[in-house]
Amino acid sequence: MSCAVPSGSEAYGKLYPENSSDGVLRLGNLVPDFSCDTTQGKWTSFHEWLGTSWGILFSHPADFTPVCTTEIGRLALKYKWLTERDVKVATISVDAVDSHNAWLKDVVAHCENKVTVDFPIIGDADRKISVLYGMIDPSNIDDSGLPLTTRAVFIIDPAKKLKLTLNYPASVGRNMEEICRVIEALQLSAKCSVATPANWPNNHESIGMKGSVFLLPTVTDADAEEHFPGYKTCEVPSSKKYLRLFPAEKLKGAEGKSFTDSTEKAKDESEPALRLKVGSFDAKCVIA
């Protein structure tokens, strides 16, 4: 999953503990396993379903609600893009599977792009999974009149570790472009021992390095010279040399595709145009 930079992504990942001492799920923790019923059948193990892929667990507050209906439709439009990057997607709410199946007809009818929903939706009517992942307080598990789950996104790496979480209130829908952007950034970081700046890939244009990435803080100077030749250190008043930029296109695996904005219309009308033109990255992460 990571590249051969000794002080890179694997060393950086060790800064996050695998286990929680108080039961609260945090970044870097191994995500809880569970069995469940889904719109695609019963699972004995969420971990087994994930296999060695990246995963997204995408919660929505409830079936037959307006914002959730648009979110599942927009996520369906991104499903092909995600699967091409070895990302498995599952959604979940506190409704039963029969409710999900009935509601999906509305989702498809409302989405103007004639989508099909090809990912599973987990039934969590007893709220046990929602409690396990911190989306509902344990004291609320048996109260049928209580609030629904948050709009949460859990992004999980192939080692079953939590890499990113997003939490939204029920009144605000999520941006699927941002979810795709962070998937690309997380995979790039894991494979190439880099970090993406704010607003990446639309960063550092003023110094002629648009779309560039930072070397991870754990990367030693010796490894930086060997694996990222020609990297640029930004000068700052503190004189500390921690802002080490490297052109993303020089990371082998970019395959000639840029990290710049694109308004190119997708050839398939069922998929919206993406803002980012991105490639798949080689696990070897050799610098060109």
C-alpha positions in Angstrom: 0.0 0.0 0.0 2.9 2.4 0.7 5.9 3.2 -1.3 9.5 2.3 -0.4 10.4 5.5 1.5 11.7 4.1 4.9 10.6 7.2 6.8 7.5 7.8 4.8 3.9 6.7 5.0 4.3 3.7 7.2 6.3 5.7 9.7 3.7 8.5 9.5 0.9 6.0 10.0 2.4 4.8 13.3 1.7 8.2 14.8 -1.9 7.1 15.1 -2.7 4.3 17.6 -4.5 1.2 16.2 -6.6 0.9 19.3 -8.7 3.3 21.4 -8.2 3.2 25.2 -11.7 4.6 25.9 -13.8 3.0 23.2 -14.1 6.1 21.1 -13.3 5.5 17.4 -10.5 7.8 16.2 -8.3 8.2 13.1 -5.8 5.4 12.8 -7.9 2.9 14.8 -8.9 -0.4 13.5 -12.6 0.0 12.6 -15.1 -2.3 14.4 -16.3 -5.4 12.6 -19.9 -6.4 12.5 -22.5 -8.7 10.9 -25.6 -7.3 9.2 -28.4 -7.5 6.7 -28.0 -5.5 3.5 -29.9 -4.9 0.2 -27.4 -7.3 -1.3 -27.8 -10.1 1.3 -26.5 -10.9 4.7 -22.9 -10.3 5.8 -21.2 -12.3 8.5 -18.3 -9.8 8.6 -17.9 -6.2 7.3 -14.1 -6.8 7.4 -14.5 -9.8 5.2 -16.6 -7.9 2.7 -14.0 -5.2 2.5 -11.2 -7.6 1.8 -8.0 -5.8 0.8 -9.9 -2.9 -0.8 -10.3 0.7 0.5 -13.8 1.3 1.8 -16.4 4.0 2.4 -19.1 3.5 5.0 -21.6 6.3 4.2 -24.4 6.8 6.7 -27.7 8.7 6.0 -30.2 9.7 8.7 -33.3 8.0 7.2 -35.0 6.6 4.2 -37.7 8.7 2.5 -36.1 12.0 3.4 -35.2 14.7 0.9 -31.5 15.3 1.4 -30.7 11.6 1.7 -32.5 10.9 -1.5 -30.2 13.2 -3.4 -27.1 12.0 -1.7 -27.6 8.4 -2.6 -28.3 9.4 -6.2 -25.1 11.5 -6.4 -23.1 8.8 -4.7 -24.4 6.3 -7.3 -23.0 8.6 -10.0 -19.5 8.4 -8.5 -19.7 4.6 -7.9 -17.8 3.6 -11.1 -15.1 6.2 -10.4 -14.7 4.8 -6.9 -14.6 1.2 -7.9 -11.9 2.0 -10.5 -9.8 3.0 -7.6 -10.5 -0.2 -5.6 -12.9 1.5 -3.2 -15.9 -0.4 -1.9 -18.9 1.6 -0.9 -21.6 0.7 1.6 -24.3 3.0 3.0 -26.2 2.6 6.2 -29.2 4.0 8.1 -31.4 3.0 11.1 -34.1 1.7 8.7 -34.7 -2.0 7.8 -33.6 -3.5 4.5 -37.2 -3.7 3.3 -37.5 0.1 3.7 -34.3 0.6 1.8 -35.5 -1.4 -1.1 -38.8 0.5 -1.3 -37.1 3.8 -1.0 -34.5 3.1 -3.7 -37.2 3.3 -6.3 -37.7 7.0 -5.3 -33.9 7.6 -5.4 -33.7 6.3 -9.0 -36.8 8.2 -10.1 -35.6 11.5 -8.6 -32.1 11.4 -10.1 -32.0 13.0 -13.5 -29.1 10.9 -14.7 -30.9 7.5 -14.8 -28.7 5.9 -12.2 -28.6 2.4 -10.8 -27.7 2.0 -7.2 -25.2 -0.8 -7.3 -23.7 -0.6 -3.8 -25.3 -2.2 -0.7 -27.3 -0.4 1.9 -27.0 -1.8 5.4 -30.1 -2.2 7.6 -29.4 -1.0 11.2 -32.9 -1.0 12.7 -31.5 -1.9 16.1 -28.9 0.9 15.9 -26.1 -1.3 17.1 -23.8 -0.5 14.3 -24.6 3.2 14.6 -23.6 3.1 18.2 -20.5 1.1 17.4 -19.3 3.8 15.0 -20.2 6.7 17.3 -23.1 8.0 15.2 -25.7 7.6 18.1 -25.1 7.8 21.8 -25.5 4.4 23.5 -28.2 5.8 25.8 -30.4 6.4 22.7 -30.2 2.9 21.2 -33.7 1.8 22.5 -35.5 5.1 22.0 -37.5 4.8 18.7 -38.4 8.5 18.8 -34.8 9.7 19.0 -32.6 11.4 16.6 -31.3 9.7 13.6 -27.7 8.9 12.7 -25.5 11.8 11.7 -24.5 12.2 8.0 -21.2 10.4 8.5 -18.5 9.3 6.1 -15.9 6.8 7.3 -13.0 6.1 4.9 -11.1 2.9 5.7 -7.8 1.7 4.3 -6.9 -1.9 3.2 -5.5 -2.5 6.7 -9.0 -1.8 8.1 -7.8 1.4 9.7 -9.9 4.6 9.8 -8.2 7.2 7.6 -10.9 10.0 7.5 -14.3 10.9 9.0 -16.8 13.5 8.0 -19.9 14.4 10.1 -22.7 16.6 8.8 -26.1 17.5 10.3 -29.2 16.2 8.8 -30.0 19.5 7.2 -26.8 19.7 5.0 -26.0 17.4 2.1 -22.5 16.2 1.4 -20.4 17.1 -1.6 -19.4 14.0 -3.6 -16.6 15.8 -5.4 -15.0 16.4 -2.0 -15.3 12.7 -1.1 -13.6 11.7 -4.4 -10.9 14.4 -3.8 -10.0 13.0 -0.3 -10.0 9.4 -1.6 -7.4 10.4 -4.3 -5.4 12.4 -1.7 -5.4 9.5 0.9 -4.3 6.9 -1.7 -1.6 9.2 -3.0 -0.3 9.9 0.5 -0.3 6.2 1.4 1.5 5.1 -1.8 3.9 8.0 -2.2 4.6 9.4 1.3 3.3 12.8 0.5 0.7 15.2 2.0 -1.8 17.3 0.0 -2.0 21.0 0.8 -5.2 23.0 1.4 -7.3 23.2 -1.7 -5.2 20.6 -3.5 -4.9 20.3 -6.5 -5.5 24.1 -6.8 -2.6 25.1 -4.6 0.7 27.0 -4.9 -0.1 28.3 -8.4 1.5 31.7 -7.5 4.9 30.1 -7.3 4.5 28.0 -10.4 3.9 24.7 -8.5 0.1 24.2 -8.9 -1.0 20.8 -7.7 2.3 20.1 -5.9 2.4 18.0 -2.8 4.3 18.2 0.5 6.7 15.5 1.7 5.4 13.9 4.9 7.0 15.4 8.0 8.5 12.0 8.9 10.5 11.8 5.7 14.1 12.4 6.6 16.4 14.7 4.6 18.3 11.7 3.4 15.2 10.0 2.1 14.0 13.2 0.6 17.1 13.6 -1.5 17.0 9.9 -2.6 13.3 9.6 -3.3 12.2 13.2 -4.2 15.2 14.7 -6.1 14.8 18.4 -6.8 12.1 19.0 -4.1 11.6 22.7 -3.3 11.8 24.0 0.3 9.6 27.1 0.8 11.3 29.8 2.8 9.5 31.1 5.9 10.4 33.6 8.7 11.1 30.8 11.1 13.8 29.4 8.8 12.5 25.9 9.5 12.7 23.7 6.5 9.4 21.8 6.8 7.5 23.1 3.7 9.0 20.7 1.2 7.1 20.7 -2.1 7.3 18.2 -4.9 5.5 18.2 -8.3 2.8 15.6 -8.2 3.3 14.8 -11.9 6.8 13.6 -11.1 5.4 10.8 -9.0 5.5 7.7 -11.2 2.0 6.5 -11.8 0.4 9.8 -12.7 0.4 8.6 -16.3 0.5 12.0 -17.8 -2.7 13.2 -16.2 -2.6 16.5 -14.4 -4.0 17.5 -11.1 -5.5 20.7 -12.4 -9.1 21.8 -12.7 -11.0 20.4 -15.6 -14.4 21.3 -16.9 -14.2 18.5 -19.5 -17.6 16.9 -19.8 -17.8 13.2 -19.1 -18.4 11.1 -22.1 -20.9 9.1 -20.3 -24.0 11.2 -19.6 -24.8 9.0 -16.6 -21.7 10.3 -14.8 -21.1 14.0 -14.0 -17.9 15.7 -15.0 -15.2 15.6 -12.3 -13.3 18.7 -11.3 -10.1 16.7 -11.0 -8.3 14.8 -13.7 -6.6 12.2 -11.7 -4.7 9.0 -12.4 -4.1 5.8 -10.5 -0.8 5.7 -8.7 1.9 2.9 -8.7 2.5 1.4 -5.3 6.2 1.6 -6.0 6.2 5.4 -6.1 9.3 5.8 -8.2 10.2 9.4 -8.9 10.4 10.2 -12.5 
